Amino acid sequence: MNTSRLVPPVSDDPHALDELRREVRDFVAEYIADGRVHRQVDCWLTGWDEDFTRALAARGWLGMTVPSEYGGHSRSHLERFVVTEELLAAGMPVSAHWIADRQIVPSLLKYGTEVQKHRFLPAIASGDCYFGIGMSEPDSGSDLASVRTKATRVDGGWSVTGTKVWTSGAHRAHMFICLARTAPVDPAHRHDGLSQFIVDLHSPGVDVRPIVSMNGGHHFNEVILDDVFVPDDMVFGTIGNGWQQVTSELSFERSGPERFLSTFPLLAESAEQMRREALPRHTDVGRYVARIAGLHQMSTAVAGALGRHEPADTAAAVVKVLGTSTEGDIADFADLLTGDPSAEQADYAAMLESAVVQRPGFTLRGGTNEVLRGVIARGLGMR
Ligand SMILES: Cc1cc2nc3c(=O)[nH]c(=O)nc-3n(C[C@H](O)[C@H](O)[C@H](O)COP(=O)(O)OP(=O)(O)OC[C@H]3O[C@@H](n4cnc5c(N)ncnc54)[C@H](O)[C@@H]3O)c2cc1C
């Protein structure tokens, strides 16, 4: 019998972490009641609030999976999952630490040197160090093998020159991990010759320019690197191994609760508006809740697999495709249902508007869904 499955099993007790969930809910409720934060959609990309980040750090909710010797809390991936899921479901402003905590932590633990781990992991866990991701370039997003940013060997390190684009948060982050070509393209092995560097975004030669979104928001940037010196101790992983490193990081980027909960606060508020009869009741609310519940199970299963160091690339891609489609469908559903919101619905209207504007990015960021369908097909042995 073929026992292979697309998504790993959820074998743990679903209520084992209820107490932790309750703690996070109480914490969030207190912050909302005090008016210190407000619910927003797409909060993990657009909700930058360093005070809130440090408050989470003080509770031990950043760097949860970082071993205590590096300033973290030695907790499990599933405990971290529960905390992030609750924060996203409530629409809390978490973007300041998001990339560092989600992606840089597991990468540093896997590929970082002792110097890098001791320098960055404690600072991430205390909410004092923020990172960006420097992969995409003009004409090089899905096809990262074609990146043109180049790093050349110089005395004591590397000199990096090129242009990165769509770099979320680069104008506020301290560092970013930059993918660059360190050897000329070999047409037979296009993914060889790429390397990663930890670049200080305040280094001489770095120019961060805003890319303003259509609603006037600023989270994207273009990052121009002109002969930027990166010392040897900031080479990330192994020179020439950039492609393998980048792809191994992607399961962490693709499968988390941020891939299905970006518009959950809007769904919850839509249901609340229906309860108050400010919106017409619609049975599709139940359908979306069911989709979210299924995605919660699948995403939890992938978090469990990552915690056990099992490969989860295909499953992560499945969560990303189904999750980001659901997020977008919720934005459309609320938009079609609402019509012209009344003055009393101002907060709801603001959330809705932001969901509609952010929607196109859901299925693009972290790898487009078209490309991920190819990843899934390959994982299933279909191509
Ligand atoms: C909100 C948001 C935040 C982002 N943040 C960051 C960030 O912080 N750092 C960073 O480095 N990047 C970031 N990005 C960039 C993102 O990773 C890229 O946009 C994405 O990888 C797609 O690349 P592209 O835009 O160059 O599109 P392209 O790769 O040019 O694709 C264009 C179209 O062609 C399709 N296509 C391409 N190749 C294939 C294929 N092989 N099979 C089928 N269809 C294909 C795509 O699906 C898409 O529809 C962000 C993007 C968004 C929307």
The ligand as an ORCA input file, in Angstrom:
! r2SCAN-3c Opt
* xyz 0 1
  C       3.729     41.785     -0.473
  C       5.043     41.315     -1.024
  C       6.171     41.326     -0.214
  C       7.407     40.909     -0.738
  N       8.506     40.986      0.072
  C       9.711     40.604     -0.419
  C      10.886     40.704      0.392
  O      10.841     41.148      1.527
  N      12.070     40.324     -0.136
  C      12.172     39.821     -1.406
  O      13.276     39.442     -1.795
  N      11.078     39.737     -2.216
  C       9.858     40.124     -1.747
  N       8.740     40.070     -2.558
  C       8.900     39.654     -3.957
  C       8.303     38.304     -4.249
  O       9.016     37.270     -3.640
  C       8.258     38.172     -5.783
  O       7.312     39.145     -6.221
  C       7.812     36.819     -6.242
  O       8.805     35.871     -5.947
  C       7.472     36.797     -7.737
  O       8.503     37.303     -8.505
  P       8.251     38.457     -9.606
  O       7.451     39.553     -8.940
  O       9.577     38.802    -10.205
  O       7.324     37.806    -10.701
  P       7.797     36.905    -11.910
  O       8.708     35.858    -11.416
  O       8.295     37.817    -13.002
  O       6.446     36.258    -12.331
  C       5.471     36.958    -13.131
  C       4.342     35.992    -13.452
  O       4.858     34.861    -14.181
  C       4.518     33.654    -13.520
  N       5.623     32.691    -13.614
  C       6.942     32.943    -13.471
  N       7.670     31.793    -13.582
  C       6.761     30.797    -13.784
  C       6.862     29.380    -13.949
  N       8.045     28.759    -13.922
  N       5.715     28.674    -14.116
  C       4.500     29.302    -14.133
  N       4.344     30.634    -13.988
  C       5.453     31.364    -13.814
  C       4.309     34.065    -12.062
  O       3.506     33.186    -11.367
  C       3.675     35.430    -12.186
  O       2.305     35.335    -12.391
  C       7.510     40.476     -2.078
  C       6.357     40.462     -2.882
  C       5.145     40.890     -2.371
  C       3.936     40.881     -3.279
*
